Structure formats: structure tokens, C-alpha cells
């Protein structure tokens, strides 16, 4: 049992209030007035006026790929990459993470063998990871050959979120751009001519992609796996995906499609790096503008873990929305989208997944501590335990 005291708490109803937060057995027990004494036997941590926020929930992050392959065709051990990624996420306030694993028709980094190894290593290492790390399987729908294996994987309960991707046309176009073909080929381990030939053979099977996708969606629905459609290009496409059970719209390409998704009641997932950069790196929907118009409901790290924390404060600083609403984009809205009912808010009975943030420099907020299920797994405060008046306290060193 411990108390986070001397801070400002973002409560479950979206209000920031002065007070202390009581945590018992890994669960939030309640918010105490600053004047209230800590219960007997509680450890007390004075956070010195910092914000006490729900831990960040990242529904789509694939920056771990840079730990796996920091340079083209340069591979690092899977366990090392996952453990290092875990440290990065905790230091950035992420307490629940859905690793966006692409299972593609490509060999190499995003291919079948790499995906199998990743899933096995994630299962083996999960007890050693601080962040509650889950699997977001990104299925490239041109990958017909692996449908039976993916069906079994969905039925096994190892997949927490399924997204349907179709990047083959954009990859094919990119191969024709100067300097791009070699980079893509290096990622796959194929020669450039072999990569062209593989894509051409898959395009000949295009008529079979949607029926295969529908079969996989039915299996996912049967086993309660949340589903997303990726890069929705139009309202009509979003309607088709919604009918298939893909209730999350991930990175819609334009405002019209995002509005259609919201009209259907679908969460709309956008990238936090888009906020920091002032727009999309590939000329698509501007995330800040979409959120300001009520079209974006969830932010994800996408390819940069620090972006989630920074983007929420950037939105508040730029006047796009108030900080509690901005923080909802990375916490309770994400929990609701994924069907997580035990976290995402600071409310009695929920998991004590928390991040303590120093916002004295609003343009560059810093995580001071991260708690997952009541355990302090990142600590930048230099804390030590002390005995005070028969109680155990934690104070800054």
C-alpha cells in the first residue's frame, strides 16, 4: 500500500485536482484530500507538485523494429530488442503496449519466420517485461499463403488486436522511385528483380484477398479479438470494414473518411508523431486538425515512443483541446477502443497503471515515475524508503 502525495491528480471524470492517490494491492483505492493523513503502514511518496496521470496505452507501436534491425540487413537478438524496447516505453510513461507486428508476404524483417520468432520470444519474455505488452497483429491481406496459420493463431488467444493492411500497391510504386528499390530489397533479403517478381505474382491473386480477409475476421470475432482497418481510403471502404467487424479505423487518409468512421461510432486512431511534426510525413490527414474537429479519438506512438506523452501536452499548449481531453487520447479512449475495462482511468478498483509527469516545461514534459499494476518500474526521482513516525515513507534522495 502506498500514497502518491503532493501532486495534481487527473481523476476518472477528467478533472485535475490537488490531492493524494491511495494504491493498495496494485489497485487504485481512491483520491485523498491533501489534508488527509495516509493510512497506517502506507508508504508515502511526495511527487512535488507533479501531475499524476493514468498510464499511457499504446495501441500501435512498431518502433521495436529499429531495435531488431537498426540498419538494413543488420539484425539484433530478439530478446535484446524486446527488453530494450520495454525500457524505452516505461521511460515514456507507456504502461500497456500493443506491439504492431507485421506478418507480411515479404520475407525478412516482416516475414513469416521473423513473425513466428517474435511471437514466441514475446511469450517467453512477457514475465520479464515491465510494460503490459500485447500483440497487435498487422496482417497484410495479400499474404494468402499464411491464412491457415493465422487462423490457428487467432484461435489460440495470442492475438490481442488484429489489423488488416494492404501496402502492396504503395510498395510497388515506391520501388520505381530512385533509391527506394534497394532499401526495400535490403529489408526483405531479396534481390530487386526477385522482389518485383514476388509482388507481380501476388497481384495476380488480388480477387482472393477480400474473401480471405473475411474468413480471418470471422475467426477473430468468434474469439473476441478487437479488429482495425488500416489506412482507410474512403467512407465506402470504412463501411465495408465496419460490416466485417473492424470497428477501429486506424489512420484514415482524409477528414471525410474519419468523419464517416465517427458517424459509425468507430474510434479513429491517429499517429502522435503527426502532432509533433505539425502534420503527416506523407501528406495525409493532419492529426491536430482532425482532433480539433472531433474526428480523432486515439493517439498511438506509431514509430516513435516519446511522441505519445509529448503530443498530448502539445495539443493542450496549442489550444487544440484541454489537457484532460488530450490525455484521454492516450489513455481512456485507447482502453475503450481495445475493450480494456480494468485500466485507462484513475478510478477506484482499476489497475494502478500510472505515470508521474513533471510539466514545469510544458513543451518538454518529463516522466518522473511509471507504475504498472502498482509496481514502480521507472524512477527518475532518486527515491529511497525511509521510516517516518512508525510508517514507511519514500522521499527524494
C-alpha positions as CSV (number, residue, x, y, z in Angstrom):
1,X,0.0,0.0,0.0
2,X,1.3,3.5,-0.9
3,X,0.2,7.0,-1.3
4,X,1.4,9.4,-4.1
5,X,1.1,12.8,-2.3
6,X,1.7,16.4,-3.1
7,X,0.6,16.2,-6.7
8,X,-2.2,17.0,-9.1
9,X,-4.4,14.0,-10.0
10,X,-6.3,13.6,-13.2
11,X,-9.4,11.9,-11.9
12,X,-11.6,9.4,-13.7
13,X,-14.1,12.1,-14.5
14,X,-11.5,14.1,-16.4
15,X,-10.8,16.8,-13.7
16,X,-7.3,17.7,-12.4
17,X,-7.4,18.2,-8.7
18,X,-4.9,18.7,-5.9
19,X,-4.7,15.6,-3.7
20,X,-3.1,12.3,-3.0
21,X,-3.7,8.9,-4.6
22,X,-4.0,5.8,-2.5
23,X,-3.0,2.5,-4.0
24,X,-3.5,-0.9,-2.4
25,X,-2.6,-4.3,-3.8
26,X,-1.9,-2.9,-7.2
27,X,-5.3,-1.2,-7.5
28,X,-6.4,2.4,-7.1
29,X,-8.3,2.8,-3.9
30,X,-9.2,6.5,-4.2
31,X,-8.1,10.1,-4.2
32,X,-7.5,11.7,-0.8
33,X,-7.6,15.4,0.1
34,X,-4.1,16.8,0.6
35,X,-5.1,17.4,4.3
36,X,-5.9,13.7,4.8
37,X,-3.4,11.5,6.7
38,X,-2.0,8.5,4.9
39,X,-3.3,5.2,6.3
40,X,-1.2,3.4,8.8
41,X,1.5,1.4,7.2
42,X,1.3,3.1,3.9
43,X,4.4,4.2,2.0
44,X,4.2,7.9,1.1
45,X,5.8,9.5,-1.9
46,X,5.8,13.2,-2.3
47,X,5.8,13.9,-6.0
48,X,6.5,17.6,-5.5
49,X,3.5,19.1,-7.5
50,X,3.9,16.8,-10.5
51,X,0.9,15.5,-12.4
52,X,-0.4,12.0,-11.6
53,X,-1.9,10.6,-14.7
54,X,-3.3,7.3,-16.0
55,X,-0.6,5.3,-17.7
56,X,-0.4,5.6,-21.5
57,X,-2.0,2.8,-23.6
58,X,-0.3,2.5,-27.0
59,X,-2.5,0.5,-29.4
60,X,0.0,0.6,-32.3
61,X,3.8,0.9,-31.9
62,X,6.4,-0.6,-34.2
63,X,9.5,1.3,-33.2
64,X,10.8,-2.0,-31.8
65,X,11.7,-2.8,-35.4
66,X,14.6,-0.3,-35.0
67,X,15.9,-2.4,-32.2
68,X,15.6,-5.5,-34.3
69,X,17.2,-4.0,-37.4
70,X,19.0,-0.8,-36.6
71,X,20.4,-0.7,-40.1
72,X,19.3,-2.5,-43.3
73,X,20.1,-6.2,-43.0
74,X,21.8,-5.7,-39.6
75,X,19.9,-7.9,-37.1
76,X,20.0,-7.8,-33.3
77,X,18.9,-10.6,-31.0
78,X,15.1,-10.6,-30.5
79,X,15.3,-10.8,-26.7
80,X,17.7,-7.8,-26.5
81,X,15.4,-5.8,-28.8
82,X,12.3,-6.5,-26.7
83,X,13.9,-5.8,-23.4
84,X,15.4,-2.5,-24.7
85,X,12.0,-1.5,-26.1
86,X,10.4,-2.3,-22.7
87,X,12.8,0.2,-21.0
88,X,12.1,2.9,-23.6
89,X,8.3,2.5,-23.2
90,X,8.4,2.7,-19.4
91,X,10.6,5.8,-19.5
92,X,8.0,7.4,-21.7
93,X,5.0,6.6,-19.4
94,X,3.7,3.7,-21.5
95,X,2.1,1.1,-19.2
96,X,0.2,-1.0,-21.8
97,X,1.6,-1.6,-25.3
98,X,0.4,-3.4,-28.4
99,X,3.4,-4.2,-30.4
100,X,2.5,-3.8,-34.1
101,X,3.9,-6.9,-35.6
102,X,3.6,-7.0,-39.4
103,X,3.0,-10.5,-40.8
104,X,3.6,-9.9,-44.4
105,X,4.1,-11.6,-47.7
106,X,7.6,-10.2,-47.6
107,X,10.4,-12.3,-46.3
108,X,12.9,-10.7,-43.9
109,X,12.1,-8.3,-41.1
110,X,8.3,-8.5,-41.7
111,X,8.1,-12.1,-43.0
112,X,6.7,-15.4,-41.7
113,X,9.8,-16.6,-39.9
114,X,10.5,-13.3,-38.2
115,X,6.9,-13.1,-37.0
116,X,6.9,-16.7,-35.6
117,X,10.1,-15.9,-33.7
118,X,8.8,-12.6,-32.4
119,X,5.6,-14.2,-31.1
120,X,7.5,-17.0,-29.4
121,X,10.0,-14.6,-27.8
122,X,7.3,-12.2,-26.7
123,X,5.5,-15.1,-24.9
124,X,8.8,-16.3,-23.3
125,X,9.8,-12.8,-22.2
126,X,6.5,-11.4,-21.1
127,X,7.0,-12.3,-17.4
128,X,10.2,-10.3,-17.5
129,X,8.7,-7.2,-19.2
130,X,7.6,-4.3,-17.1
131,X,5.1,-2.9,-19.5
132,X,1.9,-5.0,-20.1
133,X,2.9,-5.9,-23.6
134,X,0.4,-7.3,-26.1
135,X,0.3,-8.4,-29.7
136,X,-1.2,-6.2,-32.4
137,X,-1.0,-8.5,-35.5
138,X,-0.8,-6.5,-38.7
139,X,-1.9,-8.8,-41.4
140,X,-1.0,-7.9,-45.0
141,X,-4.1,-9.2,-46.9
142,X,-2.0,-10.2,-49.9
143,X,-0.4,-12.9,-47.8
144,X,-2.8,-15.6,-48.7
145,X,-0.4,-18.5,-48.1
146,X,-0.4,-18.0,-44.3
147,X,-4.2,-17.8,-43.8
148,X,-4.3,-21.3,-42.1
149,X,-1.5,-20.4,-39.7
150,X,-3.1,-17.1,-38.9
151,X,-6.4,-18.7,-38.3
152,X,-4.9,-21.0,-35.7
153,X,-3.0,-18.1,-34.1
154,X,-6.2,-16.1,-33.7
155,X,-8.0,-19.1,-32.2
156,X,-5.1,-19.6,-29.7
157,X,-5.7,-16.4,-27.9
158,X,-2.3,-15.0,-28.6
159,X,-3.5,-12.1,-30.7
160,X,-4.9,-9.0,-28.8
161,X,-5.7,-6.8,-31.8
162,X,-5.9,-7.7,-35.5
163,X,-5.4,-5.0,-38.2
164,X,-5.8,-5.6,-41.9
165,X,-3.2,-3.9,-44.0
166,X,-2.8,-3.6,-47.8
167,X,0.6,-1.9,-48.6
168,X,1.5,-3.9,-51.7
169,X,0.5,-1.2,-54.2
170,X,2.3,1.6,-52.3
171,X,5.4,-0.6,-52.1
172,X,5.2,-1.5,-55.8
173,X,5.0,2.3,-56.6
174,X,7.9,3.1,-54.3
175,X,10.1,0.6,-56.0
176,X,10.1,2.7,-59.1
177,X,11.4,5.8,-57.2
178,X,15.1,6.4,-57.3
179,X,16.9,4.9,-54.4
180,X,13.9,3.1,-52.9
181,X,14.2,-0.3,-54.5
182,X,17.5,-1.1,-52.9
183,X,16.2,-0.2,-49.4
184,X,13.1,-2.3,-49.7
185,X,15.0,-5.2,-51.1
186,X,17.5,-5.0,-48.2
187,X,14.6,-5.2,-45.7
188,X,13.4,-8.4,-47.4
189,X,16.7,-10.0,-48.2
190,X,15.7,-10.4,-51.8
191,X,17.3,-9.0,-54.9
192,X,15.4,-6.2,-56.6
193,X,14.3,-8.4,-59.5
194,X,13.1,-11.1,-57.2
195,X,11.1,-8.6,-55.2
196,X,9.4,-7.3,-58.3
197,X,8.6,-10.8,-59.4
198,X,7.1,-11.7,-56.0
199,X,4.8,-8.6,-56.0
200,X,3.6,-9.3,-59.5
201,X,2.7,-12.8,-58.6
202,X,0.7,-11.7,-55.6
203,X,-1.1,-9.0,-57.6
204,X,-2.4,-11.8,-59.9
205,X,-4.3,-13.2,-56.8
206,X,-6.0,-9.9,-55.8
207,X,-9.5,-11.4,-56.3
208,X,-8.9,-13.8,-53.4
209,X,-7.7,-11.2,-50.9
210,X,-11.1,-10.0,-49.6
211,X,-12.6,-13.4,-49.1
212,X,-9.5,-14.5,-47.1
213,X,-9.8,-11.3,-45.1
214,X,-13.5,-12.0,-44.3
215,X,-12.7,-15.5,-43.1
216,X,-10.0,-14.3,-40.8
217,X,-12.3,-11.5,-39.5
218,X,-14.9,-14.1,-38.7
219,X,-12.4,-16.1,-36.7
220,X,-11.2,-13.0,-34.8
221,X,-14.8,-12.1,-34.0
222,X,-15.5,-15.6,-32.7
223,X,-12.6,-15.4,-30.3
224,X,-13.2,-11.8,-29.2
225,X,-10.2,-10.2,-30.9
226,X,-10.6,-6.5,-31.5
227,X,-10.1,-5.5,-35.2
228,X,-9.0,-2.5,-37.0
229,X,-8.8,-1.5,-40.7
230,X,-5.6,0.4,-41.7
231,X,-5.3,3.4,-43.9
232,X,-9.0,3.6,-44.7
233,X,-9.1,5.5,-48.1
234,X,-12.8,6.3,-48.3
235,X,-16.1,6.3,-46.5
236,X,-17.3,3.4,-48.6
237,X,-14.2,1.4,-47.6
238,X,-14.8,2.2,-44.0
239,X,-18.4,1.0,-44.3
240,X,-17.2,-2.3,-45.7
241,X,-14.7,-2.8,-42.9
242,X,-17.2,-1.9,-40.3
243,X,-19.6,-4.5,-41.7
244,X,-16.7,-7.0,-41.5
245,X,-16.3,-6.3,-37.8
246,X,-13.3,-3.9,-38.0
247,X,-14.7,-1.4,-35.5
248,X,-11.5,0.6,-35.2
249,X,-10.4,3.0,-38.0
250,X,-6.6,3.2,-38.0
251,X,-5.0,6.2,-39.8
252,X,-7.9,7.1,-42.2
253,X,-6.4,9.0,-45.1
254,X,-8.7,12.1,-45.1
255,X,-11.2,14.0,-43.0
256,X,-14.2,12.7,-44.9
257,X,-13.3,9.1,-44.1
258,X,-12.6,10.0,-40.5
259,X,-15.9,11.7,-40.2
260,X,-17.7,8.6,-41.7
261,X,-15.9,6.5,-39.1
262,X,-17.0,8.7,-36.2
263,X,-20.6,8.7,-37.6
264,X,-20.5,4.9,-37.3
265,X,-19.3,5.2,-33.7
266,X,-15.8,3.9,-34.6
267,X,-12.7,5.0,-32.7
268,X,-10.3,6.9,-35.0
269,X,-6.7,6.2,-34.4
270,X,-4.1,8.7,-35.4
271,X,-0.3,9.0,-35.0
272,X,1.2,11.1,-32.2
273,X,4.3,11.9,-34.3
274,X,1.9,13.6,-36.7
275,X,1.2,16.1,-33.9
276,X,4.8,16.8,-33.1
277,X,5.8,17.3,-36.8
278,X,2.8,19.6,-37.5
279,X,1.3,17.2,-40.0
280,X,1.7,13.9,-41.7
281,X,5.1,12.9,-43.1
282,X,3.4,11.6,-46.2
283,X,0.8,14.3,-46.9
284,X,-2.2,12.7,-45.3
285,X,-4.7,13.7,-42.6
286,X,-3.4,16.4,-40.2
287,X,-3.9,14.8,-36.8
288,X,-4.2,18.1,-34.8
289,X,-6.8,19.4,-37.2
290,X,-8.7,16.2,-37.0
291,X,-8.7,16.1,-33.2
292,X,-9.8,19.8,-33.1
293,X,-12.7,18.9,-35.4
294,X,-13.7,15.9,-33.2
295,X,-12.6,13.4,-35.8
296,X,-9.6,11.8,-33.9
297,X,-10.2,9.8,-30.7
298,X,-7.0,7.8,-30.0
299,X,-3.3,8.6,-30.5
300,X,-0.6,6.0,-30.9
301,X,3.2,6.1,-30.9
302,X,3.3,4.6,-34.4
303,X,7.1,4.7,-35.0
304,X,8.3,6.9,-32.1
305,X,7.5,6.1,-28.4
306,X,8.2,9.5,-26.9
307,X,5.5,11.1,-29.1
308,X,2.5,10.0,-27.0
309,X,3.4,12.0,-23.9
310,X,4.7,14.9,-25.9
311,X,1.7,15.1,-28.3
312,X,-0.8,15.3,-25.5
313,X,0.9,18.3,-24.0
314,X,1.5,19.8,-27.4
315,X,-2.3,19.7,-28.2
316,X,-3.0,21.4,-24.9
317,X,-0.3,24.0,-25.4
318,X,-1.5,24.8,-28.9
319,X,-5.1,25.2,-27.6
320,X,-6.5,22.3,-29.7
321,X,-8.0,20.8,-26.5
322,X,-7.7,20.9,-22.8
323,X,-5.0,18.7,-21.2
324,X,-7.5,16.2,-19.7
325,X,-9.1,15.7,-23.1
326,X,-5.7,15.4,-24.7
327,X,-4.7,12.8,-22.2
328,X,-7.8,10.8,-22.8
329,X,-6.5,10.3,-26.4
330,X,-3.6,8.2,-25.0
331,X,-5.3,6.6,-22.0
332,X,-9.1,6.0,-21.5
333,X,-10.1,6.4,-25.2
334,X,-7.4,3.8,-26.1
335,X,-8.7,1.5,-23.4
336,X,-12.2,1.8,-24.6
337,X,-11.3,1.2,-28.2
338,X,-9.4,-2.1,-27.3
339,X,-12.1,-3.2,-24.8
340,X,-9.8,-2.9,-21.7
341,X,-12.1,-2.3,-18.8
342,X,-9.6,-2.5,-15.9
343,X,-7.3,0.4,-16.8
344,X,-7.0,3.8,-18.5
345,X,-8.5,6.0,-15.8
346,X,-7.7,6.9,-12.2
347,X,-10.8,5.5,-10.5
348,X,-11.4,3.1,-7.6
349,X,-10.9,-0.5,-8.4
350,X,-8.9,-0.1,-11.6
351,X,-5.3,-1.1,-12.0
352,X,-2.7,1.3,-10.7
353,X,-1.1,1.9,-14.1
354,X,0.2,5.5,-13.6
355,X,2.7,7.9,-14.8
356,X,4.0,10.9,-12.8
357,X,4.9,13.8,-15.1
358,X,6.9,17.0,-14.4
359,X,5.2,19.6,-16.6
360,X,7.2,22.6,-15.5
361,X,8.3,22.9,-19.1
362,X,5.0,22.2,-20.9
363,X,6.8,22.0,-24.3
364,X,9.0,19.2,-22.9
365,X,7.3,17.3,-20.1
366,X,9.3,14.6,-18.4
367,X,8.2,11.3,-16.9
368,X,9.4,11.1,-13.4
369,X,8.0,7.7,-12.5
370,X,5.9,4.9,-14.1
371,X,3.8,2.4,-12.2
372,X,2.4,-0.8,-13.7
373,X,-0.2,-2.6,-11.6
374,X,1.1,-0.7,-8.6
375,X,4.8,-1.5,-9.1
376,X,7.2,1.4,-9.7
377,X,9.1,0.2,-12.8
378,X,10.7,3.5,-13.9
379,X,12.0,6.0,-11.3
380,X,13.8,9.2,-12.3
381,X,13.2,10.9,-8.9
382,X,16.0,9.2,-7.0
383,X,13.7,7.7,-4.4
384,X,14.6,5.8,-1.2
385,X,12.5,4.3,1.5
386,X,12.5,5.9,5.0
387,X,10.8,5.1,8.3
388,X,8.8,8.1,9.5
389,X,6.7,8.0,12.7
390,X,6.2,4.3,12.5
391,X,5.2,4.4,8.8
392,X,7.3,3.8,5.7
393,X,7.8,6.8,3.5
394,X,9.5,7.3,0.2
395,X,11.4,10.5,-0.2
396,X,13.7,12.1,-2.8
397,X,17.3,11.3,-2.2
